Amino acid sequence: MKTETLVKFEQISKVAERRLSLIRFLAKNSEMEIKDDGVSIIDALKLTKLLCSKSPDTEQVHNPQNKAQKNSDDKHANELLIQSLKSQCKAFEDKANMLEKLLQKSEDRSERFETSLLATVETVSHLANNRDMIMGQMLRQSKWHIKQVGQKEVLVLSEPIK
């Protein structure tokens, strides 16, 4: 009979310098057969390999070029972002200027309309206030009479107001 040796999670935790709860979690998620708070030697080696490959410390030690490349990529991305923000800012400034011009034209048009409306109101007010006098002048200055043309009566003016 072959007896399979078990490696306890505590031993893996000490070797990998990781928390015991993390090791148990990884073992369960990797679908390893867990017996007596441990795993077989092969599963322990797989688990140790998994823990070592995920270590951010070892990645930085083994790949200093990746860090420099990442910094370079980040710098390039930031430069592109700055250029994009500058172009958006310029576009917003142009749009704001265009809207200011449009607003000024609208205000000018409103002022002209108000002036025209005021003149019209003054004229109508003058006519309303002086209608009796104006009608009297019209009647005194012009002559009129009603003439029968066929079956219709027609108003005929002579010497109209000039």
DOKOL-284848 format. One line per field, with one value per atom (N, C-alpha, C): x, y, z; residue in one letter; residue number from 1; atom name. Coordinates in Angstrom, 3 decimals. Atoms other than C-alpha are relative to their C-alpha. Layout:
N
x: c(X:...)
y: c(Y:...)
z: c(Z:...)
rest: c(A:...)
nr: c(NUM:...)
atom: c(CA:...)
END
This chain:
162
x: c(0.809:0.000:0.857:-0.721:1.107:-0.700:0.592:0.550:0.394:-0.235:0.198:0.302:-0.416:2.015:-0.772:0.732:0.032:0.901:-0.706:1.458:-1.063:0.955:-0.322:0.025:0.112:-1.560:0.927:-0.878:0.454:1.427:-1.359:3.707:0.099:0.006:2.766:-0.037:0.104:1.873:1.350:-1.325:5.309:0.964:-0.935:7.203:-0.314:0.393:5.228:-0.143:0.171:4.976:-1.313:1.345:1.272:-0.930:0.984:-1.779:-0.612:0.585:-3.292:-1.365:1.329:-6.759:0.104:-0.207:-5.433:0.335:-0.407:-3.866:-1.196:1.209:-7.092:-0.947:0.867:-9.052:0.481:-0.547:-6.727:-0.141:0.131:-6.809:-1.437:1.406:-10.611:-0.369:0.324:-10.843:0.715:-0.731:-8.267:-0.514:0.654:-10.450:0.987:-0.949:-7.672:-0.692:0.580:-8.537:0.631:-0.490:-8.231:-0.307:0.154:-7.622:0.735:-0.613:-6.899:0.756:-0.579:-6.211:1.334:-1.198:-3.640:-0.334:0.181:-3.149:1.149:-1.066:-1.039:1.235:-1.263:2.585:-0.118:0.141:1.735:-0.875:0.870:-1.138:0.703:-0.747:1.137:0.987:-0.924:3.715:-0.742:0.811:0.992:-0.446:0.448:-0.308:1.140:-1.175:3.196:0.362:-0.286:3.781:-1.009:1.056:0.447:0.250:-0.271:1.358:1.213:-1.221:4.810:-0.215:0.202:3.594:-0.882:0.893:1.002:0.633:-0.615:3.424:0.407:-0.408:3.752:1.469:-1.411:7.167:0.917:-0.847:8.635:-0.129:0.171:7.172:0.868:-0.838:8.967:1.476:-1.409:12.262:0.380:-0.320:12.099:-0.200:0.313:10.744:0.153:-0.143:12.262:-0.256:0.260:11.953:-1.491:1.444:8.192:-0.439:0.342:8.033:0.362:-0.423:10.006:-0.913:0.906:7.834:-1.371:1.304:4.690:0.029:-0.122:5.928:0.000:-0.038:6.678:-1.384:1.356:3.235:-0.934:0.827:1.610:0.272:-0.364:3.520:-0.603:0.561:2.449:-1.525:1.461:-1.164:-0.397:0.295:-1.078:0.173:-0.199:0.325:-1.175:1.155:-2.473:-1.251:1.150:-5.016:0.060:-0.155:-3.620:-0.326:0.311:-3.770:-1.494:1.441:-7.335:-0.744:0.649:-8.314:0.197:-0.251:-6.671:-0.896:0.852:-8.569:-1.465:1.365:-11.837:-0.210:0.080:-11.135:-0.116:0.030:-10.477:-1.376:1.317:-13.701:-1.077:0.974:-15.660:0.127:-0.199:-14.105:-0.601:0.570:-15.045:-1.523:1.457:-18.585:-0.533:0.426:-18.842:0.032:-0.092:-17.667:-1.141:1.079:-20.185:-1.340:1.248:-22.990:-0.094:0.008:-21.961:-0.405:0.358:-22.184:-1.481:1.407:-25.562:-0.883:0.739:-26.779:-0.015:-0.069:-25.587:-0.922:0.899:-27.435:-1.450:1.366:-30.574:-0.386:0.276:-30.317:-0.190:0.154:-29.830:-1.359:1.285:-32.854:-1.137:1.033:-34.905:-0.109:0.028:-33.900:-0.690:0.654:-34.910:-1.502:1.420:-38.230:-0.695:0.589:-38.874:-0.162:0.071:-38.101:-1.154:1.083:-40.438:-1.359:1.254:-43.141:-0.384:0.265:-42.803:-0.526:0.470:-43.193:-1.433:1.355:-46.281:-1.006:0.891:-47.802:-0.231:0.166:-47.149:-0.939:0.865:-48.818:-1.451:1.370:-51.868:-0.564:0.442:-52.047:-0.382:0.290:-51.900:-1.321:1.252:-54.656:-1.197:1.116:-56.800:-0.330:0.232:-56.327:-0.577:0.399:-56.967:-0.982:0.862:-59.510:-1.133:1.103:-62.318:0.492:-0.554:-60.121:0.385:-0.432:-58.722:-1.220:1.217:-62.181:-0.677:0.587:-63.438:0.748:-0.792:-60.576:-0.285:0.264:-61.237:-1.351:1.328:-64.914:-0.058:-0.005:-64.237:0.792:-0.862:-61.530:-0.496:0.439:-63.131:-1.529:1.431:-66.555:-0.337:0.408:-68.456:-1.501:1.425:-71.774:-0.196:0.310:-73.463:-0.719:0.544:-74.237:-0.529:0.614:-76.509:0.550:-0.505:-74.783:-0.674:0.781:-77.188:-0.795:0.727:-78.523:0.854:-0.903:-75.528:0.208:-0.347:-74.738:1.506:-1.451:-71.209:0.329:-0.461:-69.401:0.976:-0.849:-67.851:0.615:-0.726:-65.125:0.475:-0.565:-64.226:0.857:-0.981:-61.274:0.440:-0.450:-59.741:1.137:-1.067:-57.282:1.333:-1.298:-53.798:1.096)
y: c(-1.175:0.000:1.244:-1.250:3.399:1.028:-1.033:6.092:1.345:-1.326:9.589:0.972:-0.942:12.225:1.309:-1.266:15.356:1.135:-1.218:18.834:0.919:-0.836:21.006:1.431:-1.386:24.472:0.928:-0.828:25.928:-0.004:0.084:24.663:0.819:-0.782:26.177:1.480:-1.398:29.418:0.547:-0.440:29.600:0.126:-0.010:28.771:1.151:-1.034:31.151:1.371:-1.244:33.821:0.688:-0.494:34.198:-0.415:0.309:34.105:-1.381:1.333:30.762:0.012:-0.087:31.916:0.111:-0.129:32.846:-1.359:1.310:29.420:-0.947:0.833:27.656:0.412:-0.525:29.884:-0.468:0.414:29.145:-1.510:1.457:25.415:-0.383:0.304:25.363:0.434:-0.495:27.472:-0.788:0.810:25.285:-1.438:1.302:22.276:-1.116:0.987:20.479:-0.807:0.877:17.546:0.326:-0.428:18.777:-1.099:1.018:16.225:0.472:-0.350:17.015:1.336:-1.347:20.751:-0.012:0.078:19.875:-0.573:0.531:18.671:-0.948:0.909:16.074:0.808:-0.686:16.858:0.671:-0.574:17.419:1.249:-1.172:19.771:1.122:-1.007:21.534:0.711:-0.632:22.119:0.918:-0.837:23.433:1.273:-1.139:25.682:0.977:-0.856:26.980:0.741:-0.643:27.671:1.107:-0.992:29.498:1.220:-1.107:31.606:0.803:-0.701:32.459:0.786:-0.705:33.426:1.231:-1.135:35.826:1.085:-0.941:37.636:1.288:-1.260:41.334:0.309:-0.254:41.410:-0.705:0.743:38.699:0.537:-0.561:40.279:1.240:-1.190:43.540:-0.364:0.417:41.717:-0.575:0.674:39.645:0.893:-0.808:42.341:1.498:-1.447:45.781:0.738:-0.630:46.455:0.237:-0.184:45.970:1.265:-1.206:48.730:1.249:-1.146:51.111:0.151:-0.027:50.174:0.515:-0.454:50.710:1.497:-1.436:54.132:0.772:-0.651:55.030:0.006:0.075:53.823:0.955:-0.923:55.787:1.448:-1.362:58.913:0.322:-0.208:58.499:0.158:-0.094:57.909:1.338:-1.310:61.025:1.125:-1.031:63.094:0.032:0.064:61.880:0.563:-0.513:62.658:1.523:-1.450:66.173:0.649:-0.541:66.769:-0.044:0.127:65.512:1.058:-1.006:67.782:1.409:-1.321:70.783:0.226:-0.171:70.158:0.164:-0.172:69.769:1.390:-1.342:72.987:1.049:-0.929:74.813:-0.055:0.145:73.397:0.680:-0.647:74.579:1.523:-1.452:78.053:0.517:-0.411:78.259:0.005:0.081:77.156:1.131:-1.099:79.693:1.330:-1.241:82.483:0.082:0.014:81.428:0.299:-0.243:81.384:1.444:-1.408:84.838:0.895:-0.778:86.220:-0.163:0.265:84.558:0.734:-0.712:86.020:1.500:-1.437:89.507:0.349:-0.244:89.247:-0.048:0.111:88.147:1.234:-1.196:91.050:1.220:-1.124:93.516:-0.068:0.181:92.069:0.355:-0.314:92.347:1.505:-1.461:95.982:0.676:-0.596:96.802:-0.264:0.329:95.029:0.860:-0.830:96.894:1.442:-1.375:100.210:0.137:-0.028:99.397:-0.129:0.183:98.209:1.271:-1.249:101.391:1.068:-0.991:103.547:-0.320:0.397:101.573:0.306:-0.278:101.854:1.507:-1.457:105.624:0.510:-0.420:106.004:-0.367:0.436:103.960:0.816:-0.808:105.880:1.407:-1.348:109.213:-0.006:0.086:108.078:-0.183:0.245:106.818:1.244:-1.205:109.968:1.153:-1.144:112.341:-0.395:0.468:110.379:0.983:-0.940:112.902:1.204:-1.163:115.790:-0.383:0.435:113.800:-0.243:0.252:112.690:1.319:-1.311:116.278:0.693:-0.604:117.515:-0.683:0.728:114.789:0.402:-0.346:115.678:1.431:-1.386:119.409:0.173:-0.192:119.015:-0.743:0.749:116.450:0.050:0.038:116.259:-1.415:1.345:113.084:-0.027:0.243:111.874:-1.457:1.391:108.540:-0.008:0.073:107.602:-1.412:1.285:104.815:-0.503:0.628:102.535:-1.363:1.228:99.826:-0.181:0.256:98.296:0.293:-0.240:99.260:1.482:-1.371:102.475:0.085:-0.165:103.752:1.354:-1.239:106.369:0.648:-0.721:108.973:1.168:-1.080:111.278:0.986:-1.041:114.560:0.879:-0.770:116.667:-0.760:0.775:113.989:0.716:-0.581:114.829:-0.343:0.213:115.278:-0.005)
z: c(0.000:0.000:0.000:0.115:-0.880:0.872:-0.838:1.710:-0.562:0.562:0.467:1.132:-1.024:2.477:-0.191:0.029:3.347:0.469:-0.412:3.599:0.596:-0.722:6.146:-0.561:0.460:5.192:0.789:-0.832:8.085:-0.544:0.549:6.512:-1.282:1.252:3.107:0.333:-0.419:4.885:0.437:-0.458:6.540:-1.168:1.133:3.328:-0.953:0.958:1.098:0.646:-0.753:3.833:-0.373:0.299:3.189:1.108:-1.038:5.410:-0.233:0.025:6.236:-0.700:0.614:5.148:-1.524:1.446:1.675:-0.607:0.510:1.251:-0.034:-0.009:2.254:-1.134:1.064:-0.127:-1.374:1.286:-3.060:-0.215:0.114:-2.347:-0.344:0.282:-2.346:-1.413:1.332:-5.526:-1.097:0.977:-7.293:-0.026:-0.077:-6.448:0.368:-0.517:-4.601:1.089:-1.012:-2.362:1.353:-1.308:1.229:1.015:-1.051:4.014:1.240:-1.290:7.648:-0.054:0.100:6.929:-0.744:0.823:4.285:-1.359:1.347:0.711:-0.308:0.402:-1.093:-0.409:0.352:-1.971:-1.359:1.348:-5.639:0.055:-0.127:-4.749:0.762:-0.760:-2.251:-0.907:0.949:-4.989:-0.969:0.891:-7.320:0.716:-0.791:-4.568:0.250:-0.215:-3.810:-1.271:1.295:-7.498:-0.264:0.181:-7.668:0.879:-0.919:-4.638:-0.446:0.417:-5.992:-1.284:1.274:-9.446:0.168:-0.226:-8.023:0.856:-0.934:-5.738:-0.709:0.614:-6.597:0.268:-0.308:-4.887:-0.980:0.931:-7.095:-1.410:1.332:-10.198:-0.178:0.089:-9.433:-0.044:-0.005:-8.748:-1.352:1.251:-11.930:-1.218:1.176:-14.231:0.265:-0.166:-13.583:-1.311:1.295:-17.298:-0.184:0.098:-17.062:0.722:-0.759:-14.452:-0.798:0.818:-16.676:-1.213:1.152:-19.649:0.408:-0.493:-17.584:0.260:-0.250:-16.469:-1.315:1.310:-20.082:-0.633:0.544:-21.163:0.721:-0.776:-18.335:-0.401:0.400:-19.344:-1.360:1.335:-22.971:0.076:-0.157:-21.929:0.610:-0.621:-19.727:-1.010:1.025:-22.603:-0.972:0.895:-24.880:0.670:-0.746:-22.191:0.097:-0.086:-21.766:-1.337:1.325:-25.534:-0.271:0.196:-25.615:0.805:-0.845:-22.718:-0.556:0.593:-24.406:-1.204:1.180:-27.638:0.409:-0.488:-25.720:0.580:-0.579:-23.842:-1.111:1.137:-27.142:-0.669:0.624:-28.610:0.851:-0.881:-25.553:-0.045:0.107:-25.795:-1.296:1.286:-29.484:0.056:-0.112:-28.705:0.874:-0.882:-25.861:-0.754:0.791:-28.201:-1.008:0.975:-30.842:0.693:-0.725:-28.261:0.487:-0.402:-26.991:-1.169:1.186:-30.543:-0.326:0.263:-31.033:1.004:-1.030:-27.742:-0.278:0.306:-28.754:-1.162:1.132:-32.089:0.445:-0.516:-30.257:0.803:-0.797:-27.832:-0.897:0.939:-30.706:-0.700:0.664:-32.510:0.953:-0.994:-29.303:0.214:-0.172:-28.857:-1.180:1.181:-32.453:0.029:-0.086:-31.946:1.054:-1.059:-28.683:-0.465:0.512:-30.368:-0.991:0.987:-33.252:0.679:-0.728:-30.867:0.746:-0.715:-28.793:-0.951:0.985:-31.918:-0.436:0.403:-32.959:1.110:-1.137:-29.482:0.137:-0.091:-29.441:-1.091:1.104:-32.839:0.284:-0.304:-31.813:1.161:-1.131:-28.521:-0.460:0.515:-30.372:-0.773:0.764:-32.733:0.932:-0.923:-29.848:0.811:-0.812:-27.784:-0.826:0.825:-30.683:-1.110:1.084:-32.736:-0.313:0.257:-32.262:-0.790:0.697:-33.364:-1.432:1.334:-36.292:-0.888:0.785:-37.415:-0.387:0.290:-37.155:-1.130:1.073:-39.328:-1.329:1.247:-41.852:-0.577:0.489:-42.051:-0.528:0.454:-42.402:-1.277:1.161:-44.995:-1.231:1.176:-47.234:-0.083:0.225:-48.734:-0.451:0.373:-49.161:-0.227:0.181:-50.316:-0.426:0.321:-50.871:-1.344:1.347:-54.425:-0.212:0.276:-55.553:-1.333:1.228:-58.054:-0.077:0.098:-59.117:1.278:-1.237:-55.943:1.226:-1.122:-53.804:0.216:-0.336:-51.976:0.073:0.032:-52.538:0.611:-0.611:-50.458:-0.968:0.938:-52.717:0.748:-0.657:-51.322:-1.053:0.862:-52.918:0.879:-0.736:-51.813:1.272:-1.169:-49.549:0.726:-0.803:-46.788:-0.616:0.598:-48.090:1.029)
rest: c(M:M:M:K:K:K:T:T:T:E:E:E:T:T:T:L:L:L:V:V:V:K:K:K:F:F:F:E:E:E:Q:Q:Q:I:I:I:S:S:S:K:K:K:V:V:V:A:A:A:E:E:E:R:R:R:R:R:R:L:L:L:S:S:S:L:L:L:I:I:I:R:R:R:F:F:F:L:L:L:A:A:A:K:K:K:N:N:N:S:S:S:E:E:E:M:M:M:E:E:E:I:I:I:K:K:K:D:D:D:D:D:D:G:G:G:V:V:V:S:S:S:I:I:I:I:I:I:D:D:D:A:A:A:L:L:L:K:K:K:L:L:L:T:T:T:K:K:K:L:L:L:L:L:L:C:C:C:S:S:S:K:K:K:S:S:S:P:P:P:D:D:D:T:T:T:E:E:E:Q:Q:Q:V:V:V:H:H:H:N:N:N:P:P:P:Q:Q:Q:N:N:N:K:K:K:A:A:A:Q:Q:Q:K:K:K:N:N:N:S:S:S:D:D:D:D:D:D:K:K:K:H:H:H:A:A:A:N:N:N:E:E:E:L:L:L:L:L:L:I:I:I:Q:Q:Q:S:S:S:L:L:L:K:K:K:S:S:S:Q:Q:Q:C:C:C:K:K:K:A:A:A:F:F:F:E:E:E:D:D:D:K:K:K:A:A:A:N:N:N:M:M:M:L:L:L:E:E:E:K:K:K:L:L:L:L:L:L:Q:Q:Q:K:K:K:S:S:S:E:E:E:D:D:D:R:R:R:S:S:S:E:E:E:R:R:R:F:F:F:E:E:E:T:T:T:S:S:S:L:L:L:L:L:L:A:A:A:T:T:T:V:V:V:E:E:E:T:T:T:V:V:V:S:S:S:H:H:H:L:L:L:A:A:A:N:N:N:N:N:N:R:R:R:D:D:D:M:M:M:I:I:I:M:M:M:G:G:G:Q:Q:Q:M:M:M:L:L:L:R:R:R:Q:Q:Q:S:S:S:K:K:K:W:W:W:H:H:H:I:I:I:K:K:K:Q:Q:Q:V:V:V:G:G:G:Q:Q:Q:K:K:K:E:E:E:V:V:V:L:L:L:V:V:V:L:L:L:S:S:S:E:E:E:P:P:P:I:I:I:K:K:K)
nr: c(1:1:1:2:2:2:3:3:3:4:4:4:5:5:5:6:6:6:7:7:7:8:8:8:9:9:9:10:10:10:11:11:11:12:12:12:13:13:13:14:14:14:15:15:15:16:16:16:17:17:17:18:18:18:19:19:19:20:20:20:21:21:21:22:22:22:23:23:23:24:24:24:25:25:25:26:26:26:27:27:27:28:28:28:29:29:29:30:30:30:31:31:31:32:32:32:33:33:33:34:34:34:35:35:35:36:36:36:37:37:37:38:38:38:39:39:39:40:40:40:41:41:41:42:42:42:43:43:43:44:44:44:45:45:45:46:46:46:47:47:47:48:48:48:49:49:49:50:50:50:51:51:51:52:52:52:53:53:53:54:54:54:55:55:55:56:56:56:57:57:57:58:58:58:59:59:59:60:60:60:61:61:61:62:62:62:63:63:63:64:64:64:65:65:65:66:66:66:67:67:67:68:68:68:69:69:69:70:70:70:71:71:71:72:72:72:73:73:73:74:74:74:75:75:75:76:76:76:77:77:77:78:78:78:79:79:79:80:80:80:81:81:81:82:82:82:83:83:83:84:84:84:85:85:85:86:86:86:87:87:87:88:88:88:89:89:89:90:90:90:91:91:91:92:92:92:93:93:93:94:94:94:95:95:95:96:96:96:97:97:97:98:98:98:99:99:99:100:100:100:101:101:101:102:102:102:103:103:103:104:104:104:105:105:105:106:106:106:107:107:107:108:108:108:109:109:109:110:110:110:111:111:111:112:112:112:113:113:113:114:114:114:115:115:115:116:116:116:117:117:117:118:118:118:119:119:119:120:120:120:121:121:121:122:122:122:123:123:123:124:124:124:125:125:125:126:126:126:127:127:127:128:128:128:129:129:129:130:130:130:131:131:131:132:132:132:133:133:133:134:134:134:135:135:135:136:136:136:137:137:137:138:138:138:139:139:139:140:140:140:141:141:141:142:142:142:143:143:143:144:144:144:145:145:145:146:146:146:147:147:147:148:148:148:149:149:149:150:150:150:151:151:151:152:152:152:153:153:153:154:154:154:155:155:155:156:156:156:157:157:157:158:158:158:159:159:159:160:160:160:161:161:161:162:162:162)
atom: c(N:CA:C:N:CA:C:N:CA:C:N:CA:C:N:CA:C:N:CA:C:N:CA:C:N:CA:C:N:CA:C:N:CA:C:N:CA:C:N:CA:C:N:CA:C:N:CA:C:N:CA:C:N:CA:C:N:CA:C:N:CA:C:N:CA:C:N:CA:C:N:CA:C:N:CA:C:N:CA:C:N:CA:C:N:CA:C:N:CA:C:N:CA:C:N:CA:C:N:CA:C:N:CA:C:N:CA:C:N:CA:C:N:CA:C:N:CA:C:N:CA:C:N:CA:C:N:CA:C:N:CA:C:N:CA:C:N:CA:C:N:CA:C:N:CA:C:N:CA:C:N:CA:C:N:CA:C:N:CA:C:N:CA:C:N:CA:C:N:CA:C:N:CA:C:N:CA:C:N:CA:C:N:CA:C:N:CA:C:N:CA:C:N:CA:C:N:CA:C:N:CA:C:N:CA:C:N:CA:C:N:CA:C:N:CA:C:N:CA:C:N:CA:C:N:CA:C:N:CA:C:N:CA:C:N:CA:C:N:CA:C:N:CA:C:N:CA:C:N:CA:C:N:CA:C:N:CA:C:N:CA:C:N:CA:C:N:CA:C:N:CA:C:N:CA:C:N:CA:C:N:CA:C:N:CA:C:N:CA:C:N:CA:C:N:CA:C:N:CA:C:N:CA:C:N:CA:C:N:CA:C:N:CA:C:N:CA:C:N:CA:C:N:CA:C:N:CA:C:N:CA:C:N:CA:C:N:CA:C:N:CA:C:N:CA:C:N:CA:C:N:CA:C:N:CA:C:N:CA:C:N:CA:C:N:CA:C:N:CA:C:N:CA:C:N:CA:C:N:CA:C:N:CA:C:N:CA:C:N:CA:C:N:CA:C:N:CA:C:N:CA:C:N:CA:C:N:CA:C:N:CA:C:N:CA:C:N:CA:C:N:CA:C:N:CA:C:N:CA:C:N:CA:C:N:CA:C:N:CA:C:N:CA:C:N:CA:C:N:CA:C:N:CA:C:N:CA:C:N:CA:C:N:CA:C:N:CA:C:N:CA:C:N:CA:C:N:CA:C:N:CA:C:N:CA:C:N:CA:C:N:CA:C:N:CA:C:N:CA:C:N:CA:C:N:CA:C:N:CA:C:N:CA:C:N:CA:C:N:CA:C:N:CA:C:N:CA:C:N:CA:C:N:CA:C:N:CA:C:N:CA:C:N:CA:C:N:CA:C:N:CA:C:N:CA:C:N:CA:C:N:CA:C:N:CA:C)
END
